[in-house]
Amino acid sequence: MNGRLIAIGDIHGCHLEFADLLGRLNLTPDDRLVLVGDLVNRGPDSNRVIDLARTHRAVSLLGNHELRFLKYHRTGDRKMLKNGDFRTVERFRPEDWDYLESMPLTFEEPELNTVFVHGGFLPNEPWKEQRADVVTRIQVVDRDGKPAKRSDEPDAPLWADLWRGPPFVVYGHTPRPAVYPLKWSVGIDTACVFGGRLTAYILPEKRFLQVRARQSYWS
């Protein structure tokens, strides 16, 4: 594998922090970027995040925010949106919608036995066969073996704690104050939009690089 493979956690419209992190990464033409979903919404400028992703030829994965926006865009049903969504959606250009439509669910690097995804996977099902609603939203696994949110099932185990691999999974979606490294996975959503950090995970050296949020944009 030539160059580095660099995953970046949930950006959520934080274009300044994204630019700061890209600057510190000193990218070369051989490097590849994978953005693990939720590029947009909540933060100050989702359009500029998409522009930066395009400029750097990033592989941008589908997150639950992009999935929700696409469902709205395809149906026109405003009930699909949450209160904070309207400002973002109203500023989207045609090319932004095209970009969301092009987002894959997962990205696999067989050489590293690693898969990138936004939310995660149910531990006892083939990862390639799991639906968008599961892999973009899962945080915990309830007592019936179904995917759920942490807030809905606070005592349920994290999907990553049950994941035995292979493959190794790099994911975002579940914001934490620090990265969450386990034997078979690492969570890299470090809550930038909430005033935390934006994290890059650099392969093959398995190194982290972070920039601090300039402020808290969402609470």
Z-matrix of the N, CA and C atoms (Angstrom, degrees):
N
C 1 1.465
C 2 1.522 1 109.77
N 3 1.332 2 116.12 1 118.95
C 4 1.459 3 120.59 2 177.51
C 5 1.516 4 109.84 3 -83.43
N 6 1.328 5 116.29 4 140.94
C 7 1.456 6 120.03 5 177.32
C 8 1.516 7 112.36 6 72.89
N 9 1.315 8 113.49 7 -176.37
C 10 1.465 9 120.67 8 -179.13
C 11 1.528 10 110.22 9 -100.51
N 12 1.309 11 114.89 10 155.64
C 13 1.464 12 121.90 11 171.35
C 14 1.522 13 105.80 12 -112.83
N 15 1.326 14 116.37 13 117.80
C 16 1.467 15 121.28 14 -169.83
C 17 1.518 16 109.64 15 -120.82
N 18 1.330 17 115.89 16 118.64
C 19 1.461 18 121.14 17 175.95
C 20 1.521 19 109.40 18 -98.89
N 21 1.328 20 116.45 19 139.82
C 22 1.466 21 121.46 20 178.09
C 23 1.518 22 108.53 21 -124.02
N 24 1.327 23 115.21 22 134.76
C 25 1.460 24 121.98 23 -177.42
C 26 1.514 25 113.52 24 -71.60
N 27 1.315 26 116.54 25 -174.05
C 28 1.468 27 123.40 26 -172.27
C 29 1.533 28 111.18 27 -58.19
N 30 1.333 29 115.76 28 119.58
C 31 1.469 30 121.36 29 -176.38
C 32 1.525 31 111.43 30 -89.87
N 33 1.311 32 117.27 31 -38.26
C 34 1.473 33 122.74 32 174.81
C 35 1.526 34 113.11 33 50.91
N 36 1.322 35 116.55 34 47.53
C 37 1.453 36 119.38 35 174.14
C 38 1.517 37 115.52 36 76.78
N 39 1.326 38 118.10 37 5.17
C 40 1.473 39 121.50 38 -179.09
C 41 1.534 40 109.32 39 -84.43
N 42 1.319 41 115.70 40 75.74
C 43 1.466 42 120.60 41 -171.89
C 44 1.530 43 113.11 42 -67.94
N 45 1.322 44 117.50 43 -32.78
C 46 1.468 45 119.49 44 -179.72
C 47 1.522 46 111.30 45 -67.79
N 48 1.315 47 115.95 46 -43.07
C 49 1.469 48 119.96 47 178.25
C 50 1.529 49 110.87 48 -67.15
N 51 1.320 50 116.42 49 -38.28
C 52 1.462 51 120.93 50 176.34
C 53 1.525 52 109.92 51 -60.91
N 54 1.320 53 117.21 52 -45.56
C 55 1.462 54 121.10 53 177.48
C 56 1.533 55 111.26 54 -63.56
N 57 1.338 56 116.46 55 -40.94
C 58 1.475 57 120.10 56 177.51
C 59 1.534 58 110.86 57 -58.86
N 60 1.335 59 115.71 58 -45.36
C 61 1.462 60 120.46 59 -177.50
C 62 1.524 61 110.42 60 -67.42
N 63 1.318 62 117.38 61 -43.10
C 64 1.464 63 119.98 62 177.84
C 65 1.525 64 110.75 63 -59.63
N 66 1.329 65 116.54 64 -39.47
C 67 1.459 66 119.90 65 178.25
C 68 1.517 67 112.78 66 -63.00
N 69 1.312 68 116.12 67 -39.15
C 70 1.470 69 119.94 68 -179.53
C 71 1.529 70 112.62 69 -74.64
N 72 1.313 71 117.09 70 -21.31
C 73 1.467 72 120.46 71 -178.56
C 74 1.524 73 112.43 72 -77.20
N 75 1.342 74 116.91 73 -18.46
C 76 1.470 75 120.05 74 -179.62
C 77 1.525 76 111.16 75 48.09
N 78 1.309 77 116.38 76 60.19
C 79 1.454 78 121.90 77 -174.78
C 80 1.521 79 111.88 78 -63.77
N 81 1.332 80 114.82 79 144.79
C 82 1.460 81 121.83 80 173.80
C 83 1.530 82 108.12 81 -112.28
N 84 1.333 83 118.35 82 166.37
C 85 1.467 84 119.74 83 179.02
C 86 1.526 85 113.58 84 -61.19
N 87 1.327 86 117.93 85 -21.59
C 88 1.468 87 120.35 86 -179.88
C 89 1.526 88 113.56 87 -85.36
N 90 1.323 89 116.99 88 -12.84
C 91 1.466 90 119.78 89 -179.37
C 92 1.528 91 110.61 90 -74.76
N 93 1.335 92 114.88 91 149.42
C 94 1.463 93 120.63 92 175.70
C 95 1.527 94 109.02 93 -123.13
N 96 1.321 95 115.90 94 138.66
C 97 1.469 96 122.66 95 179.92
C 98 1.521 97 109.94 96 -107.66
N 99 1.328 98 115.94 97 134.29
C 100 1.463 99 121.55 98 171.36
C 101 1.524 100 107.36 99 -123.73
N 102 1.317 101 116.47 100 119.17
C 103 1.462 102 121.93 101 177.69
C 104 1.525 103 107.40 102 -99.38
N 105 1.335 104 117.12 103 122.39
C 106 1.464 105 119.87 104 -167.09
C 107 1.537 106 114.20 105 -87.02
N 108 1.332 107 116.76 106 34.60
C 109 1.458 108 120.01 107 172.95
C 110 1.513 109 114.40 108 93.31
N 111 1.333 110 115.59 109 167.79
C 112 1.470 111 122.85 110 -173.64
C 113 1.526 112 110.79 111 53.00
N 114 1.326 113 114.84 112 51.76
C 115 1.462 114 120.01 113 172.25
C 116 1.517 115 110.18 114 -68.46
N 117 1.335 116 116.16 115 -27.51
C 118 1.467 117 120.90 116 -165.77
C 119 1.526 118 111.61 117 -116.29
N 120 1.355 119 112.57 118 166.98
C 121 1.467 120 122.63 119 170.81
C 122 1.531 121 112.17 120 83.37
N 123 1.307 122 114.68 121 151.99
C 124 1.471 123 125.82 122 177.53
C 125 1.528 124 113.09 123 75.57
N 126 1.322 125 118.39 124 -48.90
C 127 1.455 126 121.34 125 -178.20
C 128 1.520 127 112.54 126 -80.36
N 129 1.342 128 117.00 127 -176.08
C 130 1.465 129 120.71 128 -167.86
C 131 1.523 130 116.48 129 -74.01
N 132 1.349 131 120.22 130 -30.56
C 133 1.470 132 117.97 131 -172.93
C 134 1.527 133 111.37 132 -153.12
N 135 1.324 134 115.78 133 88.34
C 136 1.463 135 121.13 134 179.43
C 137 1.522 136 111.92 135 -66.39
N 138 1.347 137 117.18 136 -33.71
C 139 1.456 138 120.60 137 -178.97
C 140 1.524 139 111.07 138 -60.77
N 141 1.329 140 116.42 139 -43.40
C 142 1.465 141 119.60 140 -178.24
C 143 1.529 142 111.35 141 -70.91
N 144 1.328 143 117.41 142 -30.17
C 145 1.464 144 119.57 143 174.03
C 146 1.530 145 109.93 144 -62.65
N 147 1.333 146 116.43 145 -45.63
C 148 1.468 147 119.83 146 178.81
C 149 1.529 148 110.48 147 -62.82
N 150 1.327 149 117.23 148 -40.47
C 151 1.467 150 120.27 149 178.31
C 152 1.531 151 111.25 150 -60.70
N 153 1.332 152 116.56 151 -43.41
C 154 1.470 153 120.20 152 178.40
C 155 1.521 154 111.27 153 -64.93
N 156 1.335 155 116.48 154 -41.10
C 157 1.464 156 120.21 155 178.54
C 158 1.523 157 110.62 156 -60.64
N 159 1.327 158 115.69 157 -42.73
C 160 1.465 159 120.31 158 178.00
C 161 1.531 160 111.58 159 -63.22
N 162 1.330 161 115.24 160 -46.43
C 163 1.466 162 120.40 161 -177.91
C 164 1.526 163 111.41 162 -57.06
N 165 1.329 164 115.98 163 -38.36
C 166 1.461 165 120.87 164 -176.80
C 167 1.533 166 112.69 165 -95.80
N 168 1.342 167 116.77 166 12.06
C 169 1.470 168 122.59 167 175.31
C 170 1.529 169 111.76 168 53.04
N 171 1.311 170 115.75 169 40.40
C 172 1.466 171 120.68 170 -178.10
C 173 1.529 172 110.35 171 -71.28
N 174 1.321 173 114.78 172 149.38
C 175 1.461 174 121.10 173 164.63
C 176 1.523 175 105.49 174 -86.90
N 177 1.331 176 116.45 175 112.99
C 178 1.459 177 120.96 176 -176.85
C 179 1.521 178 109.04 177 -107.11
N 180 1.330 179 115.47 178 118.92
C 181 1.462 180 120.60 179 -176.14
C 182 1.521 181 111.18 180 -87.48
N 183 1.314 182 115.09 181 155.00
C 184 1.459 183 121.75 182 -179.70
C 185 1.524 184 110.40 183 -73.90
N 186 1.328 185 115.71 184 124.71
C 187 1.458 186 121.21 185 173.63
C 188 1.516 187 110.71 186 -104.90
N 189 1.321 188 116.64 187 175.07
C 190 1.459 189 118.79 188 -179.18
C 191 1.524 190 112.24 189 -66.57
N 192 1.346 191 118.07 190 -29.55
C 193 1.466 192 119.49 191 177.55
C 194 1.529 193 110.47 192 -69.67
N 195 1.341 194 116.97 193 -44.96
C 196 1.463 195 119.02 194 176.77
C 197 1.529 196 111.40 195 -62.06
N 198 1.327 197 116.55 196 -40.51
C 199 1.463 198 120.52 197 -179.71
C 200 1.529 199 110.82 198 -61.89
N 201 1.331 200 116.59 199 -42.48
C 202 1.470 201 120.66 200 179.01
C 203 1.534 202 110.23 201 -63.61
N 204 1.320 203 116.79 202 -42.97
C 205 1.467 204 120.23 203 179.69
C 206 1.525 205 111.07 204 -63.88
N 207 1.324 206 116.67 205 -40.76
C 208 1.462 207 119.82 206 179.87
C 209 1.526 208 111.29 207 -64.65
N 210 1.328 209 116.91 208 -39.59
C 211 1.467 210 119.59 209 177.65
C 212 1.530 211 110.11 210 -61.79
N 213 1.328 212 116.45 211 -40.90
C 214 1.464 213 120.06 212 176.08
C 215 1.526 214 110.89 213 -63.66
N 216 1.333 215 116.71 214 -45.83
C 217 1.462 216 121.88 215 -175.96
C 218 1.527 217 111.18 216 -62.59
N 219 1.326 218 115.65 217 -36.39
C 220 1.467 219 119.99 218 -177.93
C 221 1.522 220 112.51 219 -77.96
N 222 1.321 221 117.05 220 -26.35
C 223 1.472 222 120.24 221 -175.03
C 224 1.525 223 113.28 222 -109.16
N 225 1.340 224 117.08 223 -23.97
C 226 1.461 225 120.60 224 -173.65
C 227 1.515 226 113.53 225 73.02
N 228 1.324 227 117.17 226 8.63
C 229 1.471 228 121.82 227 -176.52
C 230 1.526 229 109.39 228 -85.96
N 231 1.316 230 116.76 229 106.94
C 232 1.462 231 120.92 230 -176.84
C 233 1.530 232 112.56 231 -68.22
N 234 1.330 233 116.81 232 -14.80
C 235 1.474 234 118.83 233 176.48
C 236 1.534 235 111.25 234 -68.49
N 237 1.336 236 116.89 235 -14.48
C 238 1.468 237 120.51 236 176.20
C 239 1.531 238 111.46 237 -68.47
N 240 1.333 239 116.53 238 -22.70
C 241 1.458 240 121.23 239 -171.96
C 242 1.519 241 112.14 240 -95.27
N 243 1.331 242 115.13 241 152.85
C 244 1.456 243 121.95 242 172.93
C 245 1.528 244 108.84 243 -98.33
N 246 1.330 245 116.84 244 167.08
C 247 1.463 246 120.38 245 -173.45
C 248 1.527 247 112.83 246 -54.40
N 249 1.310 248 116.64 247 -42.59
C 250 1.459 249 119.49 248 -176.65
C 251 1.512 250 114.78 249 -74.69
N 252 1.330 251 117.28 250 -6.12
C 253 1.467 252 120.81 251 -174.20
C 254 1.521 253 113.37 252 -81.15
N 255 1.321 254 117.23 253 -27.52
C 256 1.458 255 119.54 254 -166.65
C 257 1.527 256 112.39 255 -63.21
N 258 1.333 257 116.51 256 -39.99
C 259 1.469 258 119.77 257 -178.97
C 260 1.520 259 110.76 258 -60.16
N 261 1.336 260 116.60 259 -41.53
C 262 1.461 261 120.53 260 -179.58
C 263 1.517 262 110.94 261 -67.47
N 264 1.324 263 115.94 262 -49.08
C 265 1.461 264 121.19 263 -175.82
C 266 1.534 265 111.12 264 -61.62
N 267 1.322 266 116.51 265 -38.88
C 268 1.466 267 119.70 266 -177.58
C 269 1.528 268 112.51 267 -67.68
N 270 1.328 269 116.52 268 -21.10
C 271 1.473 270 119.74 269 -179.65
C 272 1.529 271 112.93 270 -94.73
N 273 1.323 272 116.81 271 -6.38
C 274 1.466 273 119.29 272 -178.88
C 275 1.533 274 111.21 273 -65.37
N 276 1.335 275 114.97 274 135.89
C 277 1.454 276 123.04 275 174.78
C 278 1.530 277 108.60 276 -93.26
N 279 1.324 278 119.00 277 162.74
C 280 1.471 279 119.94 278 177.46
C 281 1.521 280 112.85 279 -52.77
N 282 1.339 281 116.88 280 -38.66
C 283 1.473 282 119.18 281 -179.06
C 284 1.536 283 112.44 282 -68.92
N 285 1.346 284 115.86 283 -24.89
C 286 1.469 285 118.52 284 176.22
C 287 1.529 286 110.24 285 -70.61
N 288 1.331 287 116.17 286 -42.13
C 289 1.464 288 118.56 287 176.83
C 290 1.526 289 110.55 288 -62.72
N 291 1.336 290 116.82 289 -40.43
C 292 1.469 291 120.22 290 177.72
C 293 1.520 292 110.57 291 -60.54
N 294 1.336 293 115.94 292 -38.83
C 295 1.469 294 119.86 293 -179.70
C 296 1.531 295 110.59 294 -64.88
N 297 1.332 296 116.91 295 -44.57
C 298 1.470 297 119.94 296 177.98
C 299 1.522 298 110.89 297 -61.03
N 300 1.334 299 116.62 298 -40.43
C 301 1.467 300 120.25 299 -179.26
C 302 1.528 301 111.53 300 -63.72
N 303 1.327 302 117.14 301 -25.96
C 304 1.468 303 120.94 302 -175.98
C 305 1.531 304 113.25 303 -87.11
N 306 1.332 305 117.68 304 -4.64
C 307 1.469 306 120.32 305 -172.73
C 308 1.533 307 111.34 306 -72.64
N 309 1.333 308 117.70 307 127.37
C 310 1.462 309 120.12 308 173.32
C 311 1.525 310 111.06 309 -79.24
N 312 1.335 311 115.48 310 162.65
C 313 1.468 312 121.20 311 178.48
C 314 1.519 313 111.97 312 -76.78
N 315 1.322 314 115.79 313 -38.54
C 316 1.468 315 120.87 314 -175.62
C 317 1.523 316 109.24 315 -140.20
N 318 1.317 317 115.15 316 163.96
C 319 1.470 318 121.94 317 172.43
C 320 1.521 319 107.11 318 -137.22
N 321 1.321 320 116.61 319 128.46
C 322 1.461 321 121.32 320 -176.69
C 323 1.524 322 110.21 321 -113.66
N 324 1.333 323 116.14 322 136.00
C 325 1.462 324 122.04 323 171.93
C 326 1.528 325 107.46 324 -117.76
N 327 1.347 326 117.49 325 92.60
C 328 1.470 327 120.20 326 -174.85
C 329 1.527 328 113.60 327 -59.23
N 330 1.334 329 117.39 328 -33.44
C 331 1.471 330 119.70 329 -179.67
C 332 1.522 331 111.95 330 -58.84
N 333 1.330 332 115.79 331 -31.86
C 334 1.464 333 120.89 332 -178.73
C 335 1.523 334 112.06 333 -103.66
N 336 1.337 335 116.71 334 3.29
C 337 1.464 336 121.96 335 -178.03
C 338 1.530 337 110.18 336 51.20
N 339 1.348 338 115.08 337 44.44
C 340 1.464 339 121.31 338 -172.76
C 341 1.521 340 110.28 339 -130.04
N 342 1.325 341 115.10 340 139.80
C 343 1.462 342 122.24 341 176.43
C 344 1.533 343 108.31 342 -124.17
N 345 1.312 344 114.93 343 140.28
C 346 1.468 345 122.35 344 178.55
C 347 1.524 346 108.29 345 -110.48
N 348 1.342 347 116.07 346 138.40
C 349 1.466 348 121.45 347 -177.27
C 350 1.522 349 107.60 348 -155.06
N 351 1.336 350 116.85 349 161.83
C 352 1.460 351 117.83 350 -179.83
C 353 1.523 352 112.63 351 -74.85
N 354 1.341 353 116.24 352 -60.14
C 355 1.461 354 119.65 353 -172.47
C 356 1.513 355 114.17 354 -95.45
N 357 1.326 356 116.25 355 -52.33
C 358 1.459 357 120.54 356 -177.88
C 359 1.513 358 110.90 357 147.77
N 360 1.325 359 115.82 358 -161.20
C 361 1.460 360 121.25 359 -175.74
C 362 1.531 361 110.68 360 -138.47
N 363 1.316 362 114.97 361 150.60
C 364 1.463 363 119.24 362 166.23
C 365 1.525 364 107.40 363 -68.24
N 366 1.326 365 117.40 364 133.39
C 367 1.464 366 120.15 365 -169.48
C 368 1.520 367 115.61 366 -71.46
N 369 1.323 368 119.20 367 -21.68
C 370 1.461 369 119.34 368 -172.77
C 371 1.522 370 113.56 369 -110.84
N 372 1.331 371 115.97 370 20.47
C 373 1.458 372 120.58 371 177.48
C 374 1.524 373 109.27 372 -128.69
N 375 1.348 374 118.28 373 150.43
C 376 1.470 375 120.11 374 177.51
C 377 1.530 376 110.68 375 -57.52
N 378 1.318 377 116.27 376 127.15
C 379 1.467 378 118.93 377 -172.82
C 380 1.521 379 112.23 378 -63.45
N 381 1.321 380 117.62 379 -32.56
C 382 1.471 381 120.28 380 -176.62
C 383 1.524 382 112.14 381 -70.27
N 384 1.333 383 118.00 382 -16.58
C 385 1.464 384 121.12 383 -175.07
C 386 1.532 385 112.88 384 -100.23
N 387 1.332 386 117.48 385 3.72
C 388 1.464 387 119.68 386 -174.71
C 389 1.529 388 111.48 387 -87.10
N 390 1.331 389 114.99 388 143.27
C 391 1.459 390 122.53 389 -171.60
C 392 1.534 391 112.21 390 -76.46
N 393 1.320 392 113.82 391 160.89
C 394 1.466 393 120.38 392 179.40
C 395 1.521 394 111.82 393 -57.83
N 396 1.339 395 118.03 394 -41.80
C 397 1.459 396 120.36 395 -178.86
C 398 1.527 397 112.18 396 -62.22
N 399 1.333 398 116.64 397 -27.30
C 400 1.467 399 120.77 398 178.05
C 401 1.521 400 110.39 399 -80.90
N 402 1.323 401 117.09 400 -55.44
C 403 1.466 402 119.69 401 -168.55
C 404 1.524 403 113.22 402 -74.38
N 405 1.342 404 117.59 403 -17.31
C 406 1.466 405 118.80 404 175.91
C 407 1.518 406 112.73 405 -90.83
N 408 1.350 407 117.87 406 -15.15
C 409 1.470 408 119.44 407 -170.30
C 410 1.527 409 114.77 408 -121.02
N 411 1.315 410 118.72 409 -20.52
C 412 1.462 411 120.18 410 -171.60
C 413 1.528 412 111.56 411 -60.76
N 414 1.323 413 115.57 412 136.65
C 415 1.465 414 122.12 413 169.93
C 416 1.529 415 110.12 414 -126.94
N 417 1.321 416 115.47 415 -45.73
C 418 1.462 417 120.19 416 179.42
C 419 1.527 418 108.55 417 -129.80
N 420 1.351 419 114.90 418 169.99
C 421 1.465 420 121.50 419 178.16
C 422 1.528 421 107.53 420 -117.67
N 423 1.348 422 116.22 421 121.82
C 424 1.467 423 118.84 422 -176.27
C 425 1.529 424 111.36 423 -78.84
N 426 1.311 425 116.30 424 179.18
C 427 1.482 426 120.31 425 -173.54
C 428 1.528 427 112.30 426 -66.73
N 429 1.350 428 116.46 427 -16.87
C 430 1.468 429 119.81 428 176.99
C 431 1.527 430 111.75 429 -93.03
N 432 1.338 431 116.39 430 5.72
C 433 1.460 432 119.56 431 -179.33
C 434 1.515 433 113.96 432 79.04
N 435 1.341 434 116.47 433 16.61
C 436 1.461 435 121.14 434 -178.92
C 437 1.533 436 110.28 435 -98.91
N 438 1.341 437 116.65 436 151.94
C 439 1.466 438 119.39 437 177.35
C 440 1.523 439 110.93 438 -71.10
N 441 1.315 440 116.76 439 144.89
C 442 1.469 441 120.85 440 -179.47
C 443 1.526 442 109.70 441 -150.15
N 444 1.342 443 115.11 442 168.49
C 445 1.456 444 121.75 443 175.26
C 446 1.528 445 109.90 444 -88.54
N 447 1.314 446 116.12 445 149.91
C 448 1.473 447 120.91 446 176.09
C 449 1.522 448 111.18 447 -55.59
N 450 1.333 449 116.16 448 -41.46
C 451 1.464 450 119.71 449 -174.91
C 452 1.527 451 111.87 450 -68.52
N 453 1.342 452 116.62 451 -28.65
C 454 1.470 453 119.98 452 179.73
C 455 1.526 454 112.51 453 -83.57
N 456 1.321 455 116.80 454 -29.77
C 457 1.474 456 121.86 455 -177.34
C 458 1.529 457 109.11 456 -133.12
N 459 1.338 458 117.59 457 70.21
C 460 1.469 459 120.22 458 -172.30
C 461 1.526 460 114.36 459 -62.75
N 462 1.329 461 118.14 460 -22.34
C 463 1.468 462 120.18 461 -178.99
C 464 1.522 463 113.10 462 -96.80
N 465 1.322 464 117.24 463 -2.09
C 466 1.469 465 120.17 464 -178.17
C 467 1.529 466 110.21 465 -77.85
N 468 1.341 467 117.36 466 151.38
C 469 1.471 468 120.11 467 -178.85
C 470 1.522 469 111.68 468 -72.04
N 471 1.316 470 115.64 469 145.17
C 472 1.455 471 121.42 470 173.57
C 473 1.527 472 109.26 471 -63.41
N 474 1.342 473 115.78 472 141.30
C 475 1.471 474 117.79 473 179.04
C 476 1.528 475 110.50 474 -58.40
N 477 1.345 476 116.52 475 -37.51
C 478 1.468 477 119.96 476 -176.56
C 479 1.531 478 111.55 477 -65.82
N 480 1.330 479 117.35 478 -31.32
C 481 1.461 480 120.33 479 178.36
C 482 1.534 481 111.32 480 -68.82
N 483 1.331 482 116.87 481 -20.14
C 484 1.464 483 121.25 482 179.94
C 485 1.532 484 112.46 483 -99.14
N 486 1.330 485 116.67 484 -10.74
C 487 1.470 486 121.54 485 -174.74
C 488 1.531 487 110.19 486 -78.52
N 489 1.310 488 115.97 487 122.86
C 490 1.462 489 120.25 488 -176.19
C 491 1.525 490 113.35 489 -105.16
N 492 1.355 491 116.95 490 -8.05
C 493 1.447 492 119.74 491 179.38
C 494 1.523 493 112.41 492 61.90
N 495 1.332 494 118.41 493 -176.48
C 496 1.470 495 123.71 494 -15.40
C 497 1.526 496 110.81 495 -71.33
N 498 1.316 497 117.62 496 165.24
C 499 1.459 498 129.62 497 6.74
C 500 1.530 499 112.11 498 -84.97
N 501 1.330 500 114.28 499 171.65
C 502 1.455 501 121.50 500 168.06
C 503 1.526 502 107.41 501 -73.97
N 504 1.352 503 117.20 502 138.39
C 505 1.466 504 121.30 503 -174.85
C 506 1.531 505 110.10 504 -118.24
N 507 1.324 506 115.43 505 129.53
C 508 1.468 507 122.89 506 172.95
C 509 1.525 508 106.73 507 -108.86
N 510 1.345 509 117.38 508 125.28
C 511 1.461 510 120.28 509 -171.97
C 512 1.530 511 111.03 510 -145.24
N 513 1.339 512 114.04 511 167.72
C 514 1.464 513 121.45 512 176.34
C 515 1.522 514 109.89 513 -122.01
N 516 1.337 515 115.56 514 -131.90
C 517 1.467 516 124.61 515 168.57
C 518 1.529 517 116.05 516 72.81
N 519 1.320 518 118.54 517 -41.99
C 520 1.462 519 121.09 518 -177.85
C 521 1.529 520 108.07 519 -100.58
N 522 1.355 521 117.31 520 100.73
C 523 1.467 522 118.83 521 -175.19
C 524 1.517 523 112.18 522 -70.89
N 525 1.327 524 114.25 523 136.61
C 526 1.464 525 121.50 524 178.51
C 527 1.525 526 108.31 525 -139.60
N 528 1.330 527 117.06 526 161.97
C 529 1.463 528 119.19 527 177.90
C 530 1.528 529 113.09 528 -71.74
N 531 1.339 530 117.21 529 -17.69
C 532 1.463 531 120.91 530 179.80
C 533 1.526 532 108.23 531 -145.24
N 534 1.337 533 116.18 532 165.22
C 535 1.457 534 119.45 533 176.22
C 536 1.533 535 108.73 534 -62.13
N 537 1.341 536 115.14 535 157.86
C 538 1.463 537 120.84 536 -175.85
C 539 1.529 538 108.61 537 -123.21
N 540 1.354 539 116.39 538 84.52
C 541 1.458 540 119.54 539 -175.61
C 542 1.533 541 112.44 540 -90.15
N 543 1.323 542 115.88 541 130.04
C 544 1.453 543 123.16 542 174.80
C 545 1.527 544 108.52 543 -128.42
N 546 1.325 545 116.88 544 176.52
C 547 1.464 546 120.18 545 -177.70
C 548 1.519 547 112.05 546 -58.67
N 549 1.358 548 116.21 547 -39.83
C 550 1.459 549 119.81 548 -172.64
C 551 1.528 550 113.59 549 -116.46
N 552 1.318 551 118.31 550 12.35
C 553 1.469 552 119.59 551 179.72
C 554 1.518 553 110.10 552 -163.42
N 555 1.331 554 114.44 553 163.99
C 556 1.465 555 120.05 554 169.70
C 557 1.525 556 108.31 555 -147.01
N 558 1.348 557 115.58 556 129.67
C 559 1.454 558 122.42 557 175.54
C 560 1.518 559 109.73 558 -94.60
N 561 1.336 560 116.67 559 126.26
C 562 1.471 561 119.94 560 -173.13
C 563 1.533 562 112.80 561 -120.50
N 564 1.339 563 117.86 562 18.70
C 565 1.463 564 119.60 563 171.23
C 566 1.522 565 107.75 564 -86.77
N 567 1.330 566 115.94 565 102.85
C 568 1.465 567 120.85 566 -177.91
C 569 1.535 568 110.80 567 -108.84
N 570 1.339 569 114.89 568 34.72
C 571 1.468 570 122.36 569 162.46
C 572 1.524 571 114.24 570 62.49
N 573 1.320 572 117.07 571 41.84
C 574 1.466 573 120.09 572 -179.54
C 575 1.522 574 111.79 573 -56.01
N 576 1.332 575 117.28 574 -47.39
C 577 1.468 576 119.86 575 -174.66
C 578 1.530 577 111.83 576 -66.59
N 579 1.342 578 116.96 577 -20.33
C 580 1.463 579 121.69 578 177.12
C 581 1.533 580 112.32 579 -91.18
N 582 1.334 581 116.30 580 9.10
C 583 1.456 582 119.72 581 -179.38
C 584 1.513 583 114.00 582 96.57
N 585 1.329 584 117.35 583 10.98
C 586 1.469 585 121.52 584 -179.87
C 587 1.519 586 112.13 585 -87.83
N 588 1.314 587 115.89 586 -122.70
C 589 1.466 588 121.08 587 -178.78
C 590 1.524 589 109.78 588 -133.73
N 591 1.334 590 115.50 589 158.86
C 592 1.454 591 121.77 590 169.89
C 593 1.524 592 106.71 591 -105.99
N 594 1.330 593 115.84 592 128.03
C 595 1.460 594 121.63 593 -169.65
C 596 1.516 595 111.70 594 -115.09
N 597 1.326 596 115.39 595 136.36
C 598 1.462 597 122.76 596 168.55
C 599 1.521 598 108.55 597 -111.28
N 600 1.320 599 116.01 598 139.14
C 601 1.468 600 122.97 599 175.33
C 602 1.521 601 106.32 600 -114.97
N 603 1.329 602 116.18 601 119.20
C 604 1.459 603 122.17 602 -168.56
C 605 1.518 604 109.78 603 -107.73
N 606 1.321 605 115.02 604 120.76
C 607 1.463 606 122.54 605 177.61
C 608 1.531 607 109.27 606 -111.04
N 609 1.342 608 118.98 607 151.04
C 610 1.467 609 125.40 608 9.14
C 611 1.528 610 115.51 609 -86.27
N 612 1.350 611 119.14 610 -1.27
C 613 1.467 612 118.16 611 -173.76
C 614 1.519 613 114.42 612 -76.81
N 615 1.348 614 117.50 613 -6.92
C 616 1.471 615 121.62 614 177.03
C 617 1.530 616 111.35 615 58.96
N 618 1.312 617 114.65 616 47.81
C 619 1.462 618 121.23 617 -178.11
C 620 1.528 619 109.29 618 -112.71
N 621 1.327 620 116.66 619 148.17
C 622 1.461 621 121.99 620 178.00
C 623 1.528 622 109.66 621 -106.93
N 624 1.329 623 115.33 622 144.37
C 625 1.460 624 121.75 623 172.60
C 626 1.521 625 106.62 624 -134.85
N 627 1.332 626 116.71 625 133.84
C 628 1.456 627 120.55 626 -175.32
C 629 1.528 628 111.11 627 -132.51
N 630 1.327 629 114.54 628 151.56
C 631 1.466 630 120.76 629 166.89
C 632 1.528 631 107.44 630 -124.81
N 633 1.312 632 115.54 631 146.89
C 634 1.464 633 120.76 632 177.99
C 635 1.526 634 110.18 633 -77.76
N 636 1.329 635 115.91 634 145.32
C 637 1.462 636 120.23 635 171.44
C 638 1.519 637 109.36 636 -64.32
N 639 1.303 638 116.72 637 141.48
C 640 1.462 639 120.76 638 178.82
C 641 1.525 640 111.55 639 -71.80
N 642 1.335 641 116.10 640 -24.86
C 643 1.462 642 121.50 641 176.08
C 644 1.517 643 107.77 642 -165.22
N 645 1.326 644 116.32 643 176.33
C 646 1.443 645 121.14 644 171.86
C 647 1.527 646 108.48 645 -91.51
N 648 1.335 647 116.42 646 122.84
C 649 1.460 648 121.12 647 -175.79
C 650 1.534 649 112.49 648 -100.11
N 651 1.323 650 116.90 649 -15.29
C 652 1.470 651 120.71 650 -172.67
C 653 1.523 652 107.56 651 -150.46
N 654 1.303 653 116.52 652 142.57
C 655 1.468 654 118.37 653 178.73
C 656 1.519 655 109.93 654 -129.92
